[in-house]
Amino acid sequence: MEGLSQDNQSRPNVCWCHRQVLYKEGEELKKQIGAVAYVECSAKTQQNVKAVFDAAIKVVLRPPKLKKQKIRYKSYELQKALEKTSMANKTVIITIVNKAYVEPHENEHPTMFDLFLEGFWAGEETKPLVNHLLVVSMDKAAHERCEFRRLNCYRLAEDGGSGDDLAGEKVYMTDGFIEMMWKRTLFLLDVLKRGYNFIFTDTDVLWLRNPFTRLSNNETLDLQISTDVFNGNSSSEKNLINTGFYFIRSNKKTISLFEKKMVRQGKKHNGLKKNKMSLVNLVRNGVLAKIDINTRFLDTLYFNGFCKDNRDVRQVATVHANRMSFQVS
C-alpha cells in the first residue's frame, strides 16, 4: 500500500480539499486490508520512490505466507437476498446446490439443476415462482452457475476459497453428506429466525404445477411436509415423511423445533449421523405433537413420493424425479 504526496506533509500552509492522512492511520489501514507493507513517497522529491518498488519486488519474489481466512458472510447479505426474493407474505422458496448438482455427470446433459429449473419454466403456473426462488450454493462452481442463470443466489460456503470440500457428490450418510446437512439445518434456522416462511425443496424434486394451490393457507399450520407413503390421514404421524419438500412457517414453535430439537439434539448425539436425520426421528418419536407443532402430512396424489407410482399425473404438483411412474386413465 502506497501513500502519495509525502512532501506535502511538511507544507502546513497548503490548502487541501481533503485532510492529510497520518502515518499511523496508513499503518492501521494496512492491517485492516491485509497489506504486507505501507510506504509513503513523493514523486516530486523522489523520496522513498525506490522503497516502493523494492517492497513490491520483494512481495513478488518472496510472497508472504498468509493464513487461510474463512469467509464470513455478513448478516445483511442474507437479509438482502431474502428481502429481494420473498413474496408479500414473507415466504421464499429455497433449494441448496453444490458442484455435483450443476455440472454434468460423465458429460451427460442436462444437469440435475437444469432439470429442476425446467420444471419452473415449463410447469403450470410455476414460471412466476422463479422470482421467489433462492438458490443457496455450497461452493464457487455452483454459485457461478446460479449467477449465470440470473437467479436469486446466495453463497453459503465459508471455507474462504472454492468450497471444494462440499463440491462433489455426497453419498447418503457419509461424513460429507452429514456436514452438508448440518450446514443446511443451521442456515434454515437462520432464515426462520429472520421471520421468513419457506418452502424447502431438493433439486431432484420436479415442480410440474404450482404447489401453493395444493398447500393449505391455514396459518395455524406450522409445517406441511411431503410423504413417501400416505396413509390417508393428513394429521397422522404414522405417515412416512420425505424431507425433500416441505413448507414451514416462522414462529416460536418452529424456531424451537430447529434450534432446541434438531440442532441441540444433533450436537448431543455427535451430529446427524447417530441422530439419523433429525426431522424424520422427531416425527417418528412423536416430538412434533409434544411441542405442539401443528403438522399436515401431504397426500402423495399431489406431492409424489420417492420412487412411487401415482394414480393420475394430471393431479401432481411435485414429484421426486429420481424415478417417475404414472397411471393415466
C-alpha positions in Angstrom: 0.0 0.0 0.0 1.4 3.4 -1.1 0.9 6.8 0.5 1.4 9.6 -2.0 2.4 13.3 -1.8 4.7 12.8 1.2 6.4 16.1 0.5 3.2 18.0 1.4 3.3 16.8 5.0 6.0 19.4 5.6 3.9 22.2 3.9 1.4 23.2 6.6 0.2 26.2 4.6 -1.0 24.1 1.6 -4.8 24.2 1.2 -6.4 20.8 0.9 -9.8 19.7 -0.2 -9.3 16.6 2.0 -7.3 16.3 5.2 -3.9 14.6 5.0 -3.6 11.0 6.2 -1.3 10.4 9.2 1.3 7.7 9.0 -0.3 5.8 11.9 -3.6 5.9 10.0 -1.9 4.4 7.0 -0.4 1.6 9.1 -3.8 0.9 10.7 -5.5 0.6 7.2 -2.7 -1.7 6.1 -3.6 -4.1 8.9 -7.3 -3.9 8.1 -7.0 -4.8 4.4 -4.2 -7.3 5.0 -1.5 -5.4 3.0 2.1 -6.6 3.6 3.7 -3.2 3.5 2.9 0.5 3.7 5.3 3.0 2.2 4.9 6.8 1.9 6.6 8.5 -1.0 6.8 11.7 -3.1 7.0 11.7 -6.9 8.0 15.4 -6.7 11.1 14.9 -4.5 11.6 11.2 -5.3 11.7 10.4 -1.6 11.0 6.7 -0.9 10.1 6.0 -4.6 12.8 3.3 -4.8 11.5 1.9 -1.5 8.0 1.4 -3.1 9.4 -0.6 -5.9 11.7 -2.5 -3.6 8.8 -3.5 -1.4 6.7 -4.5 -4.5 9.5 -6.7 -5.9 10.1 -8.3 -2.5 6.4 -9.3 -2.3 6.6 -10.9 -5.8 9.9 -12.8 -5.2 9.1 -13.8 -1.7 5.4 -13.8 -1.2 4.3 -13.9 2.5 2.6 -17.0 3.8 -0.9 -15.7 4.6 -3.2 -17.5 6.9 -6.3 -19.0 5.3 -9.2 -16.8 6.2 -12.7 -18.0 6.4 -15.3 -16.0 4.5 -17.9 -14.8 7.0 -20.9 -13.6 5.1 -22.4 -10.6 6.9 -25.9 -10.7 8.2 -27.1 -8.0 5.8 -26.2 -10.1 2.7 -28.6 -12.8 3.6 -31.2 -10.3 4.7 -30.9 -8.5 1.4 -31.3 -11.8 -0.5 -34.4 -12.8 1.4 -36.0 -9.3 1.0 -35.4 -9.5 -2.7 -36.7 -13.0 -3.1 -39.7 -13.2 -0.7 -43.3 -12.9 -1.5 -45.5 -10.2 0.1 -46.2 -12.6 3.0 -42.5 -13.2 3.7 -42.4 -16.6 2.0 -39.4 -17.8 0.0 -38.6 -21.0 -1.9 -35.2 -22.4 -1.0 -33.0 -25.0 -2.7 -29.4 -25.8 -1.9 -26.9 -27.0 -4.5 -23.2 -27.8 -4.9 -21.0 -28.6 -7.9 -22.4 -32.1 -8.3 -25.8 -30.7 -9.0 -24.9 -28.0 -11.6 -22.3 -29.9 -13.7 -23.0 -32.9 -16.0 -22.3 -36.4 -14.7 -20.0 -38.2 -17.2 -20.7 -35.5 -19.8 -24.4 -36.3 -19.8 -26.7 -33.3 -20.2 -28.9 -31.8 -18.9 -27.7 -31.5 -15.3 -29.9 -32.1 -12.3 -30.0 -28.4 -11.7 -31.1 -27.8 -15.3 -33.9 -30.3 -14.9 -35.0 -28.7 -11.7 -35.2 -25.3 -13.3 -37.0 -26.7 -16.4 -39.9 -27.6 -14.1 -40.3 -23.9 -13.2 -40.1 -22.8 -16.9 -42.4 -25.4 -18.3 -44.7 -26.2 -15.4 -48.3 -25.0 -14.9 -48.3 -21.6 -13.2 -44.7 -22.2 -11.9 -42.7 -19.7 -14.0 -43.5 -16.6 -11.8 -42.3 -18.6 -8.8 -38.7 -18.3 -10.1 -38.7 -14.8 -8.8 -39.2 -16.2 -5.3 -36.6 -19.0 -5.6 -33.4 -18.5 -3.6 -30.6 -20.8 -4.8 -28.2 -21.4 -1.9 -24.8 -22.6 -3.2 -22.3 -24.6 -1.2 -19.3 -23.8 -3.4 -17.9 -21.5 -6.0 -18.9 -23.6 -9.1 -22.5 -23.8 -8.0 -22.7 -20.1 -7.2 -21.2 -19.1 -10.6 -23.7 -21.3 -12.4 -26.6 -19.8 -10.4 -25.4 -16.3 -11.3 -25.0 -17.3 -15.0 -28.7 -18.3 -15.0 -29.5 -14.9 -13.5 -31.3 -16.3 -10.5 -31.5 -15.1 -6.9 -28.3 -16.6 -5.5 -26.7 -16.8 -2.0 -23.4 -18.5 -1.3 -23.2 -20.4 2.0 -19.7 -21.9 1.9 -17.3 -20.5 4.5 -14.0 -22.1 3.7 -12.5 -18.9 2.2 -12.0 -20.5 -1.2 -13.8 -22.6 -3.8 -15.6 -24.7 -1.2 -14.3 -27.8 -2.8 -14.8 -29.8 0.4 -18.5 -29.6 -0.2 -18.4 -29.6 -4.0 -18.6 -33.2 -5.0 -21.4 -35.8 -4.8 -22.1 -36.6 -1.1 -23.3 -40.2 -0.7 -26.1 -40.7 1.8 -24.9 -40.6 5.5 -21.2 -40.3 4.7 -19.3 -37.6 6.6 -19.5 -35.2 3.7 -23.3 -35.7 3.5 -23.6 -35.2 7.2 -21.6 -31.9 7.1 -23.7 -30.6 4.3 -27.0 -31.5 6.1 -25.7 -29.8 9.3 -24.9 -26.6 7.4 -28.3 -26.7 5.7 -30.1 -27.1 9.1 -28.2 -24.1 10.6 -28.9 -22.0 7.5 -32.6 -22.8 7.5 -32.8 -22.0 11.3 -31.3 -18.6 10.5 -34.0 -18.0 7.9 -36.7 -18.8 10.4 -35.2 -16.5 13.0 -35.4 -13.7 10.5 -39.2 -14.1 10.3 -39.4 -15.8 6.8 -41.6 -18.7 6.0 -40.1 -21.0 3.4 -40.7 -24.0 1.1 -37.6 -26.1 1.1 -37.2 -28.3 -2.0 -34.5 -30.6 -3.0 -33.2 -30.1 -6.6 -34.3 -33.7 -7.5 -37.9 -32.6 -6.8 -39.6 -31.7 -10.1 -42.2 -28.9 -10.0 -44.9 -29.8 -12.5 -47.5 -27.4 -11.1 -47.7 -24.5 -8.7 -47.7 -26.3 -5.3 -49.2 -23.4 -3.5 -52.6 -24.4 -5.0 -52.3 -27.7 -3.0 -50.9 -26.3 0.2 -53.2 -25.0 2.9 -53.5 -21.3 3.6 -54.4 -22.1 7.2 -51.9 -20.0 9.2 -52.3 -22.3 12.2 -50.5 -25.0 10.4 -46.8 -24.8 11.3 -45.5 -27.5 9.0 -46.7 -29.1 5.8 -44.4 -31.9 4.6 -44.3 -34.4 1.8 -44.6 -38.2 2.4 -43.3 -41.3 0.7 -46.2 -43.3 1.9 -49.5 -41.5 2.7 -52.0 -43.4 4.9 -55.0 -41.2 4.1 -54.8 -39.2 7.3 -53.1 -35.8 6.9 -52.7 -35.5 10.7 -51.2 -38.9 11.3 -47.6 -39.0 12.4 -47.5 -42.6 11.2 -47.1 -41.3 7.6 -43.6 -41.9 6.3 -42.3 -38.4 5.6 -39.9 -37.2 2.9 -37.9 -34.1 3.9 -37.2 -33.3 0.2 -40.2 -30.9 0.2 -41.8 -29.1 3.0 -43.4 -25.7 3.8 -42.7 -24.3 7.3 -43.9 -21.1 8.9 -41.7 -18.9 11.0 -42.9 -18.7 14.6 -41.6 -19.5 18.1 -42.6 -23.2 17.8 -40.8 -23.8 14.5 -37.7 -22.0 15.6 -37.7 -24.1 18.8 -38.1 -27.2 16.6 -35.0 -26.4 14.6 -33.0 -24.9 17.4 -33.7 -26.9 20.5 -34.6 -30.2 19.0 -32.7 -30.6 15.7 -29.5 -28.5 16.4 -29.0 -29.3 20.1 -30.1 -32.9 19.8 -27.7 -33.2 16.8 -24.8 -31.9 18.9 -25.7 -34.1 21.8 -25.6 -37.2 19.6 -22.4 -36.2 17.8 -24.1 -34.7 14.7 -26.8 -36.1 12.5 -25.1 -39.4 11.8 -26.1 -41.0 15.1 -29.3 -39.0 15.1 -30.4 -40.5 11.8 -31.8 -37.4 10.1 -33.3 -35.4 12.9 -36.7 -34.3 11.4 -37.6 -37.9 10.5 -36.8 -39.1 14.0 -38.7 -36.2 15.6 -41.8 -37.3 13.7 -41.3 -41.0 14.4 -40.8 -40.3 18.1 -43.9 -38.1 18.4 -41.9 -35.0 19.3 -43.8 -32.7 17.0 -47.0 -33.3 18.9 -45.2 -32.9 22.2 -44.1 -29.4 21.3 -47.4 -28.6 19.6 -46.2 -28.3 16.1 -49.4 -28.4 14.0 -48.4 -30.6 11.1 -50.1 -31.5 7.8 -48.8 -34.6 6.0 -49.2 -34.1 2.3 -51.1 -36.5 0.0 -48.9 -38.3 -2.5 -51.6 -37.8 -5.1 -50.4 -34.2 -5.3 -46.9 -34.4 -3.8 -45.5 -37.6 -5.2 -43.1 -39.5 -3.0 -39.7 -41.1 -3.8 -39.9 -43.9 -6.3 -43.7 -44.2 -6.1 -46.3 -44.7 -8.7 -49.1 -42.1 -9.0 -52.7 -42.6 -9.8 -53.0 -39.5 -12.1 -50.2 -37.3 -13.4 -52.8 -34.6 -14.0 -53.1 -34.0 -10.3 -49.4 -34.0 -9.4 -47.8 -30.7 -8.2 -44.3 -32.0 -7.3 -42.5 -35.4 -7.8 -39.3 -36.8 -6.6 -37.7 -37.0 -10.0 -35.2 -39.9 -9.5 -38.0 -42.1 -10.8 -41.4 -41.2 -12.2 -44.2 -43.6 -13.0 -47.8 -42.5 -13.6 -51.1 -44.1 -14.5 -53.3 -42.0 -16.7 -56.9 -43.1 -17.2 
